[in-house]
Amino acid sequence: MGKSYDALKTRLGEIQSIGQAGAVLGWDQRVYMPPKGAEARARQSSILAKLGHEMFVSPVTRDLLAAAEGEKAEFAEDSDELAMLRVARRDFDKSTKVPTSLIVEMTEVCTLGEEVWTKARRDNDYKTFAPWLDRILGLKRQYAKAIGYQKRMYDALLDDFEEGMTADLLDPLFESLKSVTIPLVAAIVARAGRVDDDFLGQECEERLQEEFGRRVLKECGYDFARGRLDRAAHPFCTHFSINDVRITTRYNRTWMTESLFGCLHEMGHAFYEMNGKPEYEGTVLSGGVSLGVHESQSRLWENLVGRSRVFWEHYYPELQKVFAQQFRRIELEAFYRAINRVTPSLIRTEADEVTYNLHIILRYEMENELLEGKLSVADAPAAWNAKMKGYLGIVPPNDADGILQDIHWSGGGIGYFPTYTLGNILGVQWMEKAREALPSLDQELRAGKFTGLYEWLRKNIHQHGRKYPPGELVRRVTGRPLTIEPYVNYLRKKFGEIYGVTA
Amino acid sequence: MGKSYDALKTRLGEIQSIGQAGAVLGWDQRVYMPPKGAEARARQSSILAKLGHEMFVSPVTRDLLAAAEGEKAEFAEDSDELAMLRVARRDFDKSTKVPTSLIVEMTEVCTLGEEVWTKARRDNDYKTFAPWLDRILGLKRQYAKAIGYQKRMYDALLDDFEEGMTADLLDPLFESLKSVTIPLVAAIVARAGRVDDDFLGQECEERLQEEFGRRVLKECGYDFARGRLDRAAHPFCTHFSINDVRITTRYNRTWMTESLFGCLHEMGHAFYEMNGKPEYEGTVLSGGVSLGVHESQSRLWENLVGRSRVFWEHYYPELQKVFAQQFRRIELEAFYRAINRVTPSLIRTEADEVTYNLHIILRYEMENELLEGKLSVADAPAAWNAKMKGYLGIVPPNDADGILQDIHWSGGGIGYFPTYTLGNILGVQWMEKAREALPSLDQELRAGKFTGLYEWLRKNIHQHGRKYPPGELVRRVTGRPLTIEPYVNYLRKKFGEIYGVTA
């Protein structure tokens, strides 16, 4: 029974191991590799990527997949086997639909594009980057055509990161989010004086920050026998199996919350990877199902838990013990407000919970217009600045802090940004459901007990890996599709209360 | 010109990159991998090893190699190209002469053998290990036959680690070394009271040990932009390119010299890998030519430099500053003697410069007798103990500290041990030659200046990578073959002086 299926599974397992080996190389490169090791590392990473890709798109895999699909009748409905065949087919078709010549050109242009962008950003010189953005958009259009899409070109790109999501589904979601957030931000700006976070700028020894972060990670459930915490310039989470899921953070001596929220964010990603069903290990069903669902896990722990009052009712006295001189005279309530301060700012990665989505929506709208030729690359900086003015009330003084700030477009990452906001929305949808299932959740969090929430996430989301597409997962867990209301209510309630705004 | 040659070079370069990727996985496993990551790591390492091996022994490589050999006339005598073809042919024939079934059986038996050995050593139970040693010896005999040898079976095994070396060459070398060392050790034992090293057991903070080690590494010429120093249970050096050569050491709070000599030893290995000709990078000529020559580099820095009086004339005052309380009352001469204390001991890895080779010769003799059936596996422990008594005057109280102490045999590493002593011998031969070329070498070392020696080694040994077989390298550099006299004179002079012995 399922002989071809088993052979396919073995082959896909080997391909996955090659990918995991590549991930080890990537982790080392960003965490411990000596500077001059980069050149050889590029060769090593690229040969592994090439071998894995060749094995995957080869006729051997194609034939095994077809043969295994012929055994479908042997498997039960909703079985893991059928899910694996579905996901393998999706991955295979995606990998084979695009002509190799286009993949090679995209890789080359995006590699050079990133280099050009790095210099352009440094020199605040959009003009040298513009022709590269133009080329990248052209290639992305070709890519979208090769992949295929029903209505909007954007959908083909989005689907790489968020299966089944479309621009037609996102448009009303984002419109509704704008209609709530833009006035909320304006009202908050008028009452900016209510929240002061200057005291977060006090110097805190890095070693103590790290110790505190490790302690919180452990108490939340992060298993150091199956992971590590290291330092990186840009914090990330990576995994080489469900039993080796590593996170990184960065330390700012004069902004101690940065390292801690970095830990909590990456921990959320890590829990997702650590808690897949063990039997999915080495199969296409292992790992997170989409970037949006992944981000919902990181945002849930960073913001919905880590920036909640109940969390700090437990941890603030502990923090005051560790950094007594810095915080003993600061009340819990002042600390809670400080870590939730809202202020329009130029840089997406530094934005707070409320303004963050406006940065995303701006990018999403521009990506659509650029792709569909409604906006020219030459006019893009002005469009960026106009949107910044309209949504956040501020205008970048230069392109380096405006349209040139993100690496994504230069590397071909178009269609990626919306997943950040999808993560924010979904996180609140999960949390609403978790609260229903765990009536004493807030009391638990207030007591520093995270097992209930950890287990609920594991059981309802993490264990399924890629078995259900994101839309189906949301419906299975929450009983309805992706919905903006819980998120909007959350923002209104939390920040309305902090700033004394009734929206 | 050389079209097939170029294609071969590209292919071998890709295979080397896969091997380097595997080495990154190995480094991570021994340095930073969380404990539960081991199972998946084994899968990842094994698929890389499999892919690299398959690519190497494939008909594609075979045909390219043959075609490139057809272009030999295009290359000059003593050219890198001809050397590459020679080394590639050697590696290819070695990899293809042995039937796959034998390789698979050896891998399986040795993997299990290591497990059995680990338990047997822990339980001091030679009997459970004996049948495995018997099987391993049987497989090694088959291997030697497949590889082929002219006179002694041992030669086929030895050649894997030390090209061109044979038992017939080693026998007189080792006999002569025994005839000098055994009486020297006996004379030293009679005067053991002349050297006291108790004060080395004083507690020294690990952080300061590490700082001191890093400083010495840097001053000797180790480039941290092309390497790293980390911790490992068993210190090692590994490399992923000439620009990423990493070392590890271990810290003993109550024996501070352990971490420092660990650093110097691995640094010697690292220099060899870091200083190959850049144009050999990615080719079969990159890297060290043999284990013996490699070990000559580590021993040279650890013992001939690091345990010399001139080295400590410079560094001892510095060490006294760092560990003032521990060493300010200890004279340089007492410190110098302490780090050169000679005492017969049971465990090879803890042995001093003089007794070390007797541990090796014992193993070498037993390996030959076991392979050739002159000694039975059942009688081996008694033979071991008798040799210990004869060479070092001590008898292990149990097999765990006797015949079961080393991992090598259980993993199939038979023929490996002699390279340690070859390294000792060669190190002195190089050093003698370097002193001729650099008349002020001792003054430089006394002043903490290492550039002269570093450059001499780079130019004469390191840069050549695998271009010249070990025997040829020795002749090119020293003008004569591998010779025992300089080493024997070195031992007599250095330890005769320390212990007041005239041998």
Chai-1 contact restraints between the chains, C-beta under 6 A:
chainA,res_idxA,chainB,res_idxB,connection_type,confidence,min_distance_angstrom,max_distance_angstrom,comment,restraint_id
A,E14,B,I47,contact,1.0,0.0,6.0,A-B,restraint_1
A,S17,B,R43,contact,1.0,0.0,6.0,A-B,restraint_2
A,S17,B,Q44,contact,1.0,0.0,6.0,A-B,restraint_3
A,S17,B,I47,contact,1.0,0.0,6.0,A-B,restraint_4
A,I18,B,I47,contact,1.0,0.0,6.0,A-B,restraint_5
A,Q20,B,Q44,contact,1.0,0.0,6.0,A-B,restraint_6
A,A21,B,L25,contact,1.0,0.0,6.0,A-B,restraint_7
A,A21,B,Q44,contact,1.0,0.0,6.0,A-B,restraint_8
A,A21,B,L48,contact,1.0,0.0,6.0,A-B,restraint_9
A,V24,B,L25,contact,1.0,0.0,6.0,A-B,restraint_10
A,V24,B,D28,contact,1.0,0.0,6.0,A-B,restraint_11
A,L25,B,A21,contact,1.0,0.0,6.0,A-B,restraint_12
A,L25,B,V24,contact,1.0,0.0,6.0,A-B,restraint_13
A,D28,B,V24,contact,1.0,0.0,6.0,A-B,restraint_14
A,P34,B,A225,contact,1.0,0.0,6.0,A-B,restraint_15
A,P34,B,R226,contact,1.0,0.0,6.0,A-B,restraint_16
A,P34,B,G227,contact,1.0,0.0,6.0,A-B,restraint_17
A,P34,B,R228,contact,1.0,0.0,6.0,A-B,restraint_18
A,P34,B,D244,contact,1.0,0.0,6.0,A-B,restraint_19
A,P35,B,A225,contact,1.0,0.0,6.0,A-B,restraint_20
A,K36,B,A225,contact,1.0,0.0,6.0,A-B,restraint_21
A,K36,B,R226,contact,1.0,0.0,6.0,A-B,restraint_22
A,K36,B,N243,contact,1.0,0.0,6.0,A-B,restraint_23
A,G37,B,N243,contact,1.0,0.0,6.0,A-B,restraint_24
A,G37,B,D244,contact,1.0,0.0,6.0,A-B,restraint_25
A,A40,B,F240,contact,1.0,0.0,6.0,A-B,restraint_26
A,A40,B,S241,contact,1.0,0.0,6.0,A-B,restraint_27
A,R43,B,S17,contact,1.0,0.0,6.0,A-B,restraint_28
A,Q44,B,S17,contact,1.0,0.0,6.0,A-B,restraint_29
A,Q44,B,Q20,contact,1.0,0.0,6.0,A-B,restraint_30
A,Q44,B,A21,contact,1.0,0.0,6.0,A-B,restraint_31
A,I47,B,E14,contact,1.0,0.0,6.0,A-B,restraint_32
A,I47,B,S17,contact,1.0,0.0,6.0,A-B,restraint_33
A,I47,B,I18,contact,1.0,0.0,6.0,A-B,restraint_34
A,L48,B,A21,contact,1.0,0.0,6.0,A-B,restraint_35
A,A225,B,P34,contact,1.0,0.0,6.0,A-B,restraint_36
A,A225,B,P35,contact,1.0,0.0,6.0,A-B,restraint_37
A,A225,B,K36,contact,1.0,0.0,6.0,A-B,restraint_38
A,R226,B,P34,contact,1.0,0.0,6.0,A-B,restraint_39
A,R226,B,K36,contact,1.0,0.0,6.0,A-B,restraint_40
A,G227,B,P34,contact,1.0,0.0,6.0,A-B,restraint_41
A,R228,B,P34,contact,1.0,0.0,6.0,A-B,restraint_42
A,F240,B,A40,contact,1.0,0.0,6.0,A-B,restraint_43
A,S241,B,A40,contact,1.0,0.0,6.0,A-B,restraint_44
A,N243,B,K36,contact,1.0,0.0,6.0,A-B,restraint_45
A,N243,B,G37,contact,1.0,0.0,6.0,A-B,restraint_46
A,D244,B,P34,contact,1.0,0.0,6.0,A-B,restraint_47
A,D244,B,G37,contact,1.0,0.0,6.0,A-B,restraint_48
